[in-house]
Amino acid sequence: MTITHQEEGSKGIYKALVEGKPHAEMTYSRASDTLIIIDHTGVPDELRGMGVGVKLVERAVMDARASGTKIMPLCPFAKAQLQRHKEWQDVLS
């Protein structure tokens, strides 16, 4: 699995690519230099149960830590993962 990240203006997207499968994605909006709002996580049926969504959230957490950014999870999936993983809560807004 390869996870890519793109940001243009105030919008960003993480994509998880698994060879031969449709990609999974997590989108966010940048509210400020130090805050992103995760608004959507989409995982195709072919990738469910593989931990792809969790890996997308984990990558956002790692990037947030590296840049000193906080995360506000409006997406129910991302919010649930950030609550479940206590070790990620340092990046919560």
C-alpha positions in Angstrom: 0.0 0.0 0.0 1.2 3.5 -0.9 -0.2 6.6 0.7 0.1 9.9 -1.2 -0.7 13.4 0.0 -1.7 16.4 -2.0 -2.7 19.9 -0.8 -3.8 22.7 -3.0 -5.0 26.0 -1.5 -7.2 25.1 1.5 -8.1 21.6 0.4 -6.1 18.4 0.9 -6.4 14.7 0.2 -4.6 11.5 1.3 -5.0 8.6 -1.1 -4.2 5.0 -0.3 -3.2 3.0 -3.4 -3.3 -0.8 -3.5 -2.2 -2.3 -6.8 -5.1 -3.4 -8.9 -7.7 -1.9 -6.6 -9.6 1.4 -6.6 -8.0 4.0 -4.2 -9.2 4.9 -0.8 -9.2 8.6 0.3 -9.4 10.9 3.2 -10.1 14.6 2.5 -9.6 17.7 4.7 -9.8 21.4 4.7 -7.1 23.6 6.1 -8.7 26.1 8.5 -5.4 27.8 9.4 -1.6 27.2 9.2 -2.0 25.0 12.3 -5.4 23.3 11.9 -6.9 20.8 9.5 -10.5 19.6 9.5 -10.9 16.0 8.3 -14.3 15.9 6.6 -14.4 12.6 4.7 -12.9 9.1 4.6 -13.9 6.8 1.7 -12.8 3.2 1.4 -14.1 1.0 -1.5 -15.6 -2.3 -0.6 -12.6 -4.2 -2.2 -10.3 -2.6 0.5 -12.5 -3.0 3.5 -11.1 -5.0 6.4 -7.5 -4.3 5.3 -6.9 -1.4 7.7 -6.7 1.1 4.9 -8.8 3.7 6.5 -6.8 3.5 9.8 -3.6 3.9 7.8 -4.9 7.1 6.2 -5.7 8.6 9.6 -2.3 7.4 11.0 -0.5 9.2 8.1 -2.5 12.4 8.8 -1.5 12.1 12.5 2.2 11.6 11.6 2.1 14.6 9.2 0.3 16.8 11.8 3.0 16.0 14.4 5.8 16.8 12.0 4.3 20.2 11.1 2.9 21.2 14.5 -0.7 21.0 13.1 -3.8 20.0 15.0 -6.7 17.9 13.6 -10.4 18.5 14.0 -12.1 15.3 12.9 -15.6 16.0 11.5 -15.6 12.7 9.6 -17.2 10.0 11.9 -14.6 7.4 10.9 -11.6 9.6 11.6 -13.2 10.8 14.8 -13.7 7.2 16.0 -10.1 6.3 15.1 -8.6 9.3 16.9 -10.7 8.4 20.0 -9.8 4.7 19.8 -6.0 5.4 19.5 -5.1 7.3 22.7 -1.5 7.7 21.4 -2.8 9.9 18.6 -4.8 12.3 20.8 -1.9 14.8 21.1 -2.9 16.2 17.7 -6.6 16.7 18.4 -7.9 20.2 18.3 
